[in-house]
């Protein structure tokens, strides 16, 4: 009896250490989705980044994470899960250190964006392997709770990224990258103590499929992101968008005929799984981008400091946190469809109302609608994610999560690219009109507009100094211009959520269940 109890105790201790280790290494990847948004103006000011460079600093990470996530999951199976967690973590850490060490000068933009993309690749290799280790480290009766904790912490870290970044920037913006190093060290040490096995299978890797999905996602996002510079109707823009979507279509067709595909397309024969992934993609077009645009609005239109901008985003999480709980309880009662529908409708209403009050330049008139937008997204994200995973056997939770994470990350990168382009175009034209109306010549107005559009305004300070005593009036006019441009963007966020509601209403069946009620499913989580 003593031997059995000792063995059980050791097993439980090892499970907890393994879970803690995987949460530590994944923590970095989730924080880095949003932490950079709050520091964008400081980074742009010091490194003199272009408008597109600022957005690529965020988008590059997201699109790399989406494009290589499926390959990362396959490599984990074939090369070894522990090997991929360790190697992905090391790639991520090296890239983080080099991001923080970005030199000033002409090379700065290429350096920072390049290593942000490398961060995304490291995260894509690490995350699915970490999840797979968690799934295989726990018996079925405890697996659901372990997965719930794993995703709940990951989702919470995504949420606190901007708030943490606001405080780190007070010391040095480079700290938002370097903070990953000690977190990774703790995770790797816990892995060593837990003696995580390096399970693997002898199967081939679909390199052609990996190339198709990476090229398709990357090319389409390039088209959306660069449209502000190239023009929506230009050949390069249309070529990238259409070409990227064609490559994604070729990937789907190619995967149908593979015995060991990167993404198991048979999952999509389940109506709920397919619908919830479509909903997650649309909702993610709003979920991550809102941090970037709200942060920029707070620092430019409201004129707040970085720390106060972090508090502005905290208002959103005042609604998001209880929303996750409400959605989780509805899901646990078998009411995933109402949770997703009401979540998307509430969030859409919140974004539209929030947008209408941006030009007041007063957070006191905005906060109820910010909370409402966060409440709705909180209800939706966790419920849709978990309901999708619950449609497959528990042994396939890792693969199903790979699909949902790919949809979420691609949606976030596309949403940020499209809305960033809209913001850039709208802001530039509004500033030109405002300054021309103030009697400022066209060339000077264009100079100021170019310094402001598509960015956090980090390069704009020198542009205002030329106006002398009139600088305050010019900046106030631009604050209103920025708020008006953000109105279009936030209405876009609302439209994405409204589209998610339409999909939920018409595509989700009124009655759906889990794959097997006798097995422990993933619990409600973000």
N, C-alpha and C positions, 0 to 999 in steps of 0.2 A: 504493500500500500504506500509506504514511504517513498519507494522508488518511483511509483506511478505519479505521486503528487509532485515529487521533485522534477520529474520529466515534464509534467504539465506546466509547472511553474516556469521552468526554463523556456518552454515553448512559448508561453504567454509573454515572457519578458523579451524574447527574441522578436516576437511579432510587434510589440510596442516599439522596440528600438528600430526595427525595419521601417515601420510607418513613420516614426519621427524623422528618420534619415531621408526618406523619400519626400516628406513634406518640406524639409530644409532645402534640398536641391531644387525642388519645383518652385519653392517660394521666390527664388530669384527671377525665374521666367515670368511669373505672374506680375510681380511688382514692376518689372521693366516694361510691361505693356502700357503702363500709365504714368510712371514716375517722371519720365522725360518731359511730358506735356507741361508740367508746372515750371520747369527750368528753361523752357525754350527761349524766352526773351533774353535771359542772362547768357545762355550759350551763344545765341546769335550775335549779341552785342560784342562779346569777347572775341569770337572767331570770325566775325563779319560774314556770316553765312548768307547765301541768297535766299529768296523767298521759297523756292522749290526745295532747297537744301534743308530748311527747317522742317518742312512736311515730310521729306524723305527720311529724316532722322527718326520719325515715328513710324511712318508707313513701311520703310524698308525692313524693320524688325518684324512687323506683323505679317507681311507677305512672305518673308523667308520662313517664318514659323508655320504658316499655312501650307506653303509649297512643299516643304520637306517633312511634314509631320507623318504622312503615310509611309514614306521611305524609312523614317526613324523607327516606326513600329515594326516594319519588316526586318530591319537590321537587328533590332532587339531580339527577334525570334531566331535569326540565323547566326549572328555573331555572338550573341550572349547578352542577357539583360543587364547584368552587373557591368560588363564591359562597356555597354553603350551609355549607362548612367555615368560611369566614371569618365569616359572619353567626352561625352557631351558636356559634362560639368567643367572639365578642363578647357574645352574649346570656349565655353561661355565665359569662364573666368579670364582667360587670356584676352578675349575680345573686350571684356569689361574694363580690364586694366588699360588696354590700348585706347579704348574710348575716352577714359578719364585722362589719358596722357596726350590727347589730341593737340598737336602743335598749332600755333597761330600761323597765319600766312596763307598763301594760295592753295596749299595742300590740305588745309583744315577740313573743308567740306567733303572732299573725296575720302579722306582718312576716316572721318567720323561716320559718314553714311556707310562706307564699306565695312567697318567693324561692327556697326549696328546690325547689318545684314548677317555678318558672321555670328553675332550673338543669337540671332533668330535661328540660324542653322543649328548651333549648339543646343538651343532650347528644344528644337524639333527632334533632335536625336535623343535628348535626355528624357523628356516628358513621357512619351509612350512606354519607354522601358521602365521608368519609375512606377507608372500605373500598373504595368504588367506584373512587376515584382510585388506590389501590394495585393493584387488579385490572387496571386499564387502563394502568398505567405499566410493567408488566412483560410481556415476551413469555411465551408459554405455557410454554416450557422453564424459566423462572425464576419463574413466577408462584406455584407451589405453595410454594416455599421462602419467598417474600416474605410470603404469607398466613400461613404457619406462624409466622414471626417476629412478625408483627403481632399475632396472637392469643396467642402465648406471652407476649409482653411485657404485653399487656392483662390476661391472667389473673394474671400475677405481681403486677401493680400492685394488682389487686383484693385479692390475698392480703396485701400488705404495708401496706394502708391502715390497719388498726388499730394496727400496730406504729409506723408513722410518726406517726399521730395521738397516740399515747401520749407521744411525745417533744415534739411541738409543744405539747401541752396544758401541759407543764411551764412553758412560757413564757407562753402565753395561748391559750385555746381559740379565739379569733378567727383565729389563725394557720392553723388547718386549712382555712379558706376562702381566706385571702389568699395561701397558698402556690401557688394555681392561677395567679396573675397572671404570675409570671416564667416558669412552664412554658409558658403560652399564648404569651407574647411570643417565646420561642425557636421554638416551632412556626410562628408566623406569619412570622418572619424567614426560617426555612428554606424555607417555601413560596415566599416572594418570590425567594429565590436560585435555587430549583429551577425557577422559572417554570412552575408547575403549570397546565396548560391548563384552560379553563372549558367543557368539553364539555357539550352539552345536546341534547335532542331536542324536536321540536314535537309534543307530545301533551297531552291534557287531564289534569286532576287530579281524582281521585274525592273531592270534598269531602264528599259524603254518606256514603261509606264511612268516611272519616276521622272524621267526627262520630260515627258509630255505634260504632266500635271504641273511641274515646276515652271516650265517655259510658258504654259498657258496662263497660269495665275500671274506670273511675273509680268508678262507682256501686256495683259489686259489692265493691270494696275498702272503700269507705266503710261498707257494711253489715257486713262482717267486722270492721273496725277499731272501729266504734262499738258493737258488740254488748255490750261490757262495761258501757257506760253506758246503752244503751237496753234491753238484755235480748235474749236470743236469740229469744224468741218474740214480741217486740214488732212492731207493724205497720211502723214505720220500718225496722227491721233486715231483716225478711223482704222488705219492698218494695224496698229497695236491692239486696239479693242477687239476688232473683228477677228484678227489673227489669233489673239489669245483665246477668245471664245471657241474658235474652230479647233484649236489644239486641245482644249478641255473636252470638247465633243469627241475628238479622236481618242483621247484617253479613255473615255467611257466605253466607246466601241471596242477599243483594244482590250480593256480589262474583262469584257464579257467572254473572251475566248481564252483567258489565262487560267491554268489550273491552280496557280498560287498568286492571285492578284494582290496588288497593294491595298486596294479597297474592295471588300466583298460586296459587290453590287446586289447580291441576293437579299441583303438587309432591306433594300428599298422596295422589295415586293410587299413589305409590311406597310400598309397605308399610314399608320400612326408614325412609324419611324421616318418615312419620307416627308410627311407633313411637318413634323416637329423639327427636322433639320432645315427645311425651308424657312420655318418661323425663326429658328435660331440665326440663320444667315441674315435675315432681314432685321431682326432685333439687334444683332451685333453691328449692323451698319450705323446704329445709334449709340449702343452701349459704350464702346471705347472712344469713338470720336467726340462724344459729349464732354469728356474730360479735357481734351485738347482745346475745343472751342470755348468752353466755359472758362477755362483758365486764361485764355487769351482775352476774352471779353472782360474778365475781372481786372486784369492788369492794364489793359488799354482803355476800354470804354469807362470803367469805373475808376481807373487810376490807382488801383490798390497795389500794395507791395506783394511780393511773392508769398509771404507768410499769410497775409490776409486772403489772398486768392485761394490758398489751401483751405481756409475756413469757409470760403464761398462754396467750394466743392463739397465740404462736409455737410452742407445743407441737403445736398442730393442724397447723401448716405443716411441722413435722418429718416428719409422715406424708404430707401433701398433695403436697409437692415430689417425693419419689420415686414416689408414686402416679401422678403425671402421666407420669413417665418409663416406668413399667411399662406403663401403659395405652397409651402411644404406641407402644411396641415391639410390643405385642400387635396393635394396630391395623395397624401397618406389615406384619405377617405375615398380615394378613387375618383376624385373630381379634378383631374388634370386639365380637361378641356375648359371648364369654367375658369380655372386659374389663369390659363394662357389667354383666353378671350378677354376677361376682365383686366388682366395685367396689360395687355397691348392697348386696349381702349383707354384705360386710365392714363397710361404713359403718353399716348398720342394726345389726349386732351391736355395733359400737363405741359407737353412741349409746345403746343399751339398757344396756350395761355401764357406760358413763360416768354415765348417769342414776342407776343403782343406788348409785353411790358418791358422789354429790353431798352427801349428808347427813353424810359423814365429815368434811367441811370440810378435807380434806387433799389437796393436789395430788399428793402422793407415791402415793396410792392410785388416782389418776385418770389419770395421764399415759399409761400403756400403752393405755388405751381411747380417750383423746383422739387419740393417734397413729393408732390403728386406724380411727377415724372419718374422719380426714383422709386416710389412705391410700386407703380405699375411694372417697371422693369424688374424689380426684385421679385414680384409675383411670377413673372413670365420666365425669366432665365433659368432659375433652378427647376421649375416644374417641367418646362419643355425639355431641358437637358436630361433630367432623370427619367421622364416618361419615354423618351426615345431609347435610352439604354435599357429600360425595363422590357422592351419589346424583343430582346434577343436572349438566348440562354446565358446563364451566369458565366459560363466558360468563355463567352465572347464579349464580355463587358469591355475588355481592353480594346478590341477591334472596333466595337461600336463607339467607344469614346474617341477613338482616332478619327472617325467620321464626323462626330459632332464638333470636335475641336477644330478640324479642318474647315468645316462650314463657318464656325464662329470667327476664326482668325481671318479667313478670306473675306467674310462679310465686313469685318472691322477695317481691313485694309482698303476695300473698295469704297466703303462709306466715307472714310477719311479722305481718300483721293478725290472722290466726286465732290463732296461738300467743301473740301479745301480749295478746289478749283473754282467753285461757285463763289466762295468768299473772296478769293483773290480778284476775280473779274469784277464782281460787284463793288468791292471796296475801292478799287482803282478808279472806276468811273465816277463813283460818288465823290471821292476826294477831288478829282479834277473839276467837277461841277461846283463843289462848295468853294474851293479856293479861287476859281475863276469869278464866282459871284462876289468874292471879297476884293476883287480888283488885282489879284495876283496873276502875273503873266503866265502863259501856258507852259513854258519850259520849266519854270520854278515849280508850278503845280505838279507837273509830271514827275519832277525829281522827288518831291515829297511823297507823292502817291506810290512811286516805285520803292521808296524806302519803307513804306508801310504795308503794301498789299501782300497778302499771302503769308504773313509772318506774325510774329508776336510784337513787331515794332522795335526789335532790338537794335536796328540800325538807324532809327529815325531821329535820335537826339540831335545829331549834327545838322539835320535838315531843318529843324525848328530854330536853331540859334540865329539864323540869318534874318529872322523876322523881328528881332529886338524886342521892344516893348509890346509888340503885337503878337508875340509868340503864344501868349496865353489864350488869346482869342482864336488863333489858328488851331491850337491843340484841342480846344473845346469843340470846335467845329468838326475836327477829325474824330473826336470821341463819339459824337453823334453819328458820323458817317459809319464808324466801325459798328456801332450798335445797330444801325439800320441794315448793314450788310449781314450782321449776325442774325437778324430777324429772318432773313431768307434761309440761312443755314439751319436755324432751329425749327423752322417750319418743315424743312427737309427731314430733320430728325423725326418730327411728328408724322410725316408722310410714310417713312419707313415703318413706324410702329402701326400706322393705320393699315398698311399693306399686310403686316404680320397678322393683324386682327382679321382681315378678309380671308387669308389663308386658313386661320384657325377656325373660323366660322363655317367655311365651306368644305374644307379638306379633312378636318378631324371628325371622326365618327362620334356620335353621341355616347356610345358605349364602347369602351376599349379596356383591355386588361394587360396584365404582365404576361411574359412568355410562359412562365410556369409558376403558379402560385405556391407551389411546394418548396421552391428555392428562395433564399433570401435575396431580394433584389437590391439594387442601389437605392439608398434612402434619399429623401428629398435633400438636394444640395445644389450649390451653384456650380 
